[in-house]
Amino acid sequence: MPTIAPVLPIVFDDIFGVAGHTTIIGNAKQNLKNLLLTNPSERIDVEYGVGLKTYLFENITSITLETIKSKIVSQASKYLPSINISNVEVNPSTLSENGITIIITFSVSGSDATSLALSV
């Protein structure tokens, strides 16, 4: 079966060698996750990345949550234009008083809406 991009971190299977995404949605989720977790200037383009790790010791306030949300929307529109984001929720985590939960609802190329959930 043809693949679109390798699964990250690299995973090997017994049939095809390096495992890969076989759907556009799976690849889009991986690209979004990479965008969220990459720090600006970590790659060749110094502006690429939301840099969630930079908020690690910030107080969780409504201003911080709104800043993260707007950064996700602006970064995705600039670097992942094929992903159409319909909603971004950034909320304090219910699992940890020091964490946040991010839920991004999106679609790709006319596909049905799907979501990516990430807790940090």
Secondary structure, 3 states (H helix, E strand, C coil): CCCCEECCCCCEECCCEECEECCHHHHHHHHHHHHHHCCCCCCCCCCCCCCHHHHCCCCCCHHHHHHHHHHHHHHHHHHCCCEEEEEEEEEECCCCCCCEEEEEEEEECCCCCEEEEEEC
